[in-house]
């Protein structure tokens, strides 16, 4: 029982939800460790959407809206933390939603697909094949889904699939609170923000940006600049951290 007046109430509720989702088998146990790492970076960010993250979120909307075959990749943590937000984003940008797991079992794939469907997501299913050039189970995907996508949104990713998708010529948008991660550094565009804050911002931008702004944002994508800004936004808080 978490008291509602606890200063870290919402963070504790999220943790309990993830632990419960791991007990059910939807979230991998390793996903709890990944969440802890994310929390640490979010703490440094001040648990807010920064200016540079907002630029990245608008740019992500522009890339998704102008793609010919955009795909949103969903893993256990993403489904547990943000299934309704995935549903809203899919409606706003028309992307295909496909489950792709590192700790893959058929049972987990079915549970995650079930949760997404219950939340209103149109899930891309069908026969998965080992199509991505990876030696682990993230290589499983659908030929007419992620394999043939031009733009892929990968929240809470591990670095090597991101690199593989880039090597395949795809535009990769990562959501990762760690601006130093291999994923963050190898993606075309990285959103350094918490997933449940990032997705609604992308959805909102989908309905707000003009064609001219889309063009401007896409022409000026600079992931190195956005990552260095994210690091600056974290470190500039340090002198005042004890205030
Ligand atoms: O469900 P599965 O089997 O596909 O496994 C999913 C996990 C998350 C376990 C797997 O992808 C993994 O091990 O990921 P990593 O390598 O730990 O990377 C996750 C990244 O996401 C880290 O850099 C974290 O900082 C970041 N992260 C964690 N929680 C959040 C986050 N970024 C945004 N929002 C979060 N809530």
Boltz pocket constraint, residues with backbone or C-beta under 6 A from the ligand:
constraints:
  - pocket:
      binder: B
      contacts: [[A, 26], [A, 27], [A, 28], [A, 30], [A, 31], [A, 32], [A, 33], [A, 34], [A, 35], [A, 36], [A, 37], [A, 38], [A, 39], [A, 41], [A, 75], [A, 76], [A, 77], [A, 81], [A, 100], [A, 101], [A, 102], [A, 103], [A, 104], [A, 155], [A, 156], [A, 157], [A, 158], [A, 159], [A, 175], [A, 176], [A, 177], [A, 178], [A, 181], [A, 193], [A, 194], [A, 195], [A, 196]]
      max_distance: 6.0
